[in-house]
Amino acid sequence: MDINDMRVIVTVLSFVTFVGIWVWAWSRKNQRRFEEAAQLPFQSE
């Protein structure tokens, strides 16, 4: 295993991580929580 193999592995893992975060952020079960969090700055105490 040389440095180019390691680069390929890191690149693939980074891409998989990116896609995982993207799927999590756009999943419907998180949509309501994110909408509530987006409104926090506009709520007065």
C-alpha positions in Angstrom: 0.0 0.0 0.0 1.5 3.3 -1.1 0.6 6.9 -0.6 -1.8 7.0 -3.6 -3.8 4.1 -2.1 -4.1 6.1 1.1 -5.2 9.2 -0.8 -7.9 7.2 -2.5 -9.2 5.8 0.8 -9.3 9.2 2.4 -11.1 10.7 -0.5 -13.7 8.0 -0.6 -14.2 8.2 3.2 -14.6 12.0 3.0 -17.1 11.6 0.2 -19.1 9.0 2.1 -19.1 11.2 5.2 -20.3 14.2 3.2 -23.1 12.2 1.6 -24.1 10.9 5.1 -24.2 14.4 6.6 -26.2 15.6 3.6 -28.8 12.8 3.9 -29.1 13.4 7.6 -29.6 17.2 7.2 -32.3 16.7 4.5 -34.2 13.8 6.1 -37.8 14.5 6.9 -37.6 13.4 10.5 -35.2 16.3 11.2 -37.1 18.9 9.2 -39.4 20.0 12.1 -36.5 20.3 14.5 -34.5 22.4 12.1 -37.4 24.7 11.4 -37.9 25.3 15.1 -34.2 26.0 15.5 -34.3 28.5 12.6 -37.0 30.5 14.5 -35.1 30.7 17.8 -33.5 34.1 17.0 -36.9 35.7 16.4 -38.5 34.5 19.6 -38.6 37.0 22.4 -38.4 36.0 26.0 
